[in-house]
Amino acid sequence: MLTEDAHRFLAFEEAHPAPTGRKTDLILFTFGMSRTEYYQRLRYLSTQADAVEAFPMVCKRVQRSMRQRTAQRQTLLDLTAAI
């Protein structure tokens, strides 16, 4: 069962998908946490079955973003190892 808090996070992300300065301010005002804490929680929620069922598009977007960032980090590691 998706908690009310988790639902608020996912609904907020659905309403504010673009990472902007305004969104960072809204995260702090709405949730009382830093941008980093918010995205850590969001990444965790995007892997939970209840969250995927309730917010499939948000969760897919967050998971896709995680895969892209992992690939970027791996590319950078490969480049530095080649030097």
N, C-alpha and C positions, 0 to 999 in steps of 0.2 A: 504494500500500500504506500503510495506516494504521500509524504508528509506535507503539511501546509507550507512549511518553510521551503521544502524542495520545490513545491509547485510555484511559490513566489519567485524563486531563483530562475526557474525555467521560463515562466511567463515574462519576467523582466527581460531575459535574453531574447525571447521571441519578439518583444516589442522594441528592443534596442540592439539589433544585430551588429551594427558597425562600431568598431572600437574608436571612439572619439574622446577628446578631452571632456566634453560634456558628459559622456557616459561614465567616465572615471569619477566625476563629481557626483553623479547620480548614484553610483555604487556606494560611495562613502556615505552619502546622505540617507539612502534607502536601507542599506544593510549594515552600516557602521563598520565596514571593513575595507582593507586596501584592495586595489585592483588585483594584485597577485593572489591574495586570499580568495577573492571572488572567482577568479579563473581556475584556481586549484579545485574549489568546490564544484564549479561547473563541469570541469573535466571528469571528476568522480561521478557526478550525477548522470552524465551522458552515457555512462557504462552500465547503469542500473536498469533492469528490465522494466520496472514500473515507469521510470522516466521516459524510456524509449517508447513505450506504449502510449503515454499521455502526450509527449512532445516529440514525435519521430523526426520531424525536419530539423528542429533545434539540435537534437542529439546527433543526427547524422552530420550536420554542419560542424559541430564541435569535434566530433571524432575525425572528420576529414582534415580539419585544421591541425589536430594533434599529429596525424600521420604525416602531413606536409612538414610540420616543424621537426619531427623526428628525422625525416629524410634530409632536410636542410642541415641539421646538426651532423648527421652521418657524412654528408658531402664535405662539410668543413673539416671533420676529423680525418677523412680520407686525404684531403688536400694537405693538411698539416703533416700527416704521416709520410706523404710523398716528398716532402721538402727535406 
